[in-house]
Amino acid sequence: MPTNAAGRVVPTNVNGTPQRPYAGVNNDHPQGRTAAAPIRSAADYPMNGDKRVPDLETALRQCGLSDGMTISTHHHLRDGDRVALWALQAAAKMGVHDLMWFPSASFPAHAPVIELMESGNVHHIEGSMNGPLGDYCTQGRMRGLGVLRSHGGRWQAIQDGEVHIDIAVIAAPTADQFGNANGSHGPSACGSLGFALADSMYADRVIVVTDNQVEFPCVPWQIQGNNVDYVVPVDSIGDPAKIVSGTTQITRSPDRLLIAQYVARFVRDAGIMRPGFSFQAGAGGIALAFVDYLRRYMKQSGVRARFVRGGSTRYLVELLNEGLTDYILDGQTFDLDAVRSIANDPRHIPTSPFTSYNYHGKGFFNSLVDVVVLGATEVDVNFNANVVTHSDGRLLHGIGGWQNCLFAGCTVLAVPSFRDRIPVIVDQVTTLTGPGELIDVVATERGIAINPRRKDLLDAVQGSSLPIRPIQAIQRDVEKICGGKPQKPRLTEKPVAVVKWVDGTVLDTVWQVRT
Amino acid sequence: MVTAANINTLTFEAGHSGPGVRSDCRVAFMPRSAGGIDIELQSKVAAYYGDSILTQAREVLADLGVEHARVMIEDAGALSFVISARIEAAVRRAGLGEGRRSLPEPVALPAASPRDRLRRSRLYLPGSEPKYFINAALHAPDTIILDLEDAVHPAEKDAARVLVRNALRAVDFGNCERMVRINQLPLGLADLDEVVPESPDLILLPKTEHPEQVTEVEQRIARVQSRCGIKRDIWLLPILETALGIENAWAIATASPHNVALTIGLEDYTADLGVAKTAVGTESLYARTRLVNAARAAGLQANDSVYGDVGDLEGLAEWARNARALGFEGMGCVHPLQIAVIHEAFAPAPWEIERALRIVAAFEDAQARGLGVVSLGSKMIDAPVVQRALKLVQRAERMGMVTPEMRAAAVAQKPAPKTASEGGEG
């Protein structure tokens, strides 16, 4: 296997598809045309627009489900989702084998897919894997290689034809009989359905599953019925209690609050917080606390943002309602306040990975965001970061939009300096998920490290009372506390998954964990 | 107690495990008469530090003179000093390791704490909860209290004592003063035996009611220090928590030259009175003002109680501002979020600093010119006003609110406007 531009050993063929090794940021420029859905004829669809079928199994059969196909699902319902598992279980019941599951993300609720992999119905997963699925993969038990992509990378892979979706199954909180659908209304409302948009546009066949049928037209529609083959009415598409992310509360940890405060002060003191600026913060406890602190500073200074980027929560909604931002550009909707807002407020706008993240487009708006605050499991002294595996090599979670966000004007990783005695700042990351040249600031409770490449930021905070320190100094402190450098992960030489960069090249390999 | 008859059957435990436990470990120690040392480790961080934990456990057992035992360690990411403490506590519970200690690698001992240091905030940390120790200093309280008293269950006192000792030795508490709240006497004397060799800056004496209690603690500290060859001062802070303690405030305050402050414990005090503790503190006004008076009369700092509602930062700010107005110089806190609020409340306002700087400048000008009278423009300044201004400026300097440049600028400024309160005090 060759070594790529990041110095990582990567395979050249993944699940039978030739691969391009990572060539460096902005260095890979493939040519050609994007994929497209096959031509269909309206004559083959009901002229009264009623595409309903009684159940998912019928829909899958009429879609021509067969061995080796790719079934895609999306994750807006998060751990409350039932539809993805139903689809795969229905396929298994129909005796179909060697499916590739292509979720936009997976959750613990999807753990039973392991049984479907054991029985041969599902061959492998290309999408984030955590918990039991992550363990299954990193133990080397999945037959194919896992492929981890960012949200933007997933769109890129679909439109570039790297992944061909045979059947897309879309869980829709509201839909009409023609297949127009949105996520912002209905008993299982989850906000935006942006992650399912590419699937609906490029898949050969599209099934919409809904527990809230409305008469045509379903407005607003984010999924267009013109792309939809079948509509399956069901009693419930998920557990609403689990649809809302569990991470939408401000952290109560004093240490994490300190990190959040440092980041907000940094954004203020470095001059990033200026009239018309923009920012993005996820739904983790530190990120939400950052929003809360920044909001205070914005109020104190009378600064208003042009837009904020979500993962939206009530904290962003409050900014909107207080007049501290003109717009929320929403990629995911994380709590019920945000769901209500996106349903009712025209300034709260659903987006898709195409507009926000896709690297193979004519630009993407995340590069217009002034500052983004992200997490990470590890970051090394060269600011390379890992977000997908534990330091012991086990898959922890998906990339989400993390890689795509690195293109913001200033990328801040807000991380504790160690977790349970495990240092976060390491000599070399176990799995490379983001190149250090795109990571500008690492904020910990023991100080803020600014990437030496960003002399402008270093100059901007000269004279600030913030604890700006070299990343190596923070690492030394932590290793002293934790009792030295941790042992190296116990890995074999068998690849179990790859991490794609936003341009579709292979950034790193996830190796089997020795048990 | 281990005997020849039961040595292979008993298990002694220390520490904590289970859901929600982090940065701690549970050690099960099973002494035996032969067979050497067997250690079984279940660790959340086994992939990272498993080998070093096993090595450390063997070293600790060797330090304690244990040659034959089975040991099970359930580890939730405990740091080295915690693992040592838990093993030592379990071994001691077996009645072994008598007269021995297994001391972790020390961090550099910080400079000794001056008796009049700034003590606006003192943060209580439960002495049995190591997860709070490591990062406490990052929140910059003036002082950190490792609490062996109320925060520790009676059955955990012995283990907490060892843990606190190790923390004093191995944890870098930065610029924070390192305090230990010992238990009420006589149990607190055993606490002193364990912690004094690690030179805490200050000992808190709970429920102090008589000057003799202060003397007893002072003497015990002196004995331990003498045995260890330590000359560094350990200051004392009696906590008055009963009506009797309040009535004896002056005697307690003057009981030892090592006393640096007095403080009050309002939960116990109001319980002693049989009244409810209120948000405004009317029921404790007498006690608090009496304590302030006794402390100031003895040349000590007066420190207020804690404000227990960690969710009510506005209420805390109001309480703290009121405490400052009564003459307290700081108060306790039970959560790091309270620290900044307390520091702000105990800080002089900018206008107070500005006026005090002008008065001090006028005073220094008068001194330099050999004048006995201090005047600010056409106005004479009384001596107590000068004294108060000097104190305020010194305190503000220690808080980083007054710089030499600000003092120089004050000299060049015009006189402060006349206010009603500047004359007639004396």
Interface residues (C-beta under 8 A of the other chain):
Chain A: P254 D255 L257 L258 S391 D392 R419 D420 R421 I422 E445 R446 I481 C482 G483 G484 P486 Q487 P489 R490
Chain B: R22 S23 K44 V45 A47 Y48 Y49 G50 D51 S52 A76 G77 A78 L79 S80 I134 N135 L138 H139 H335 P336 L337
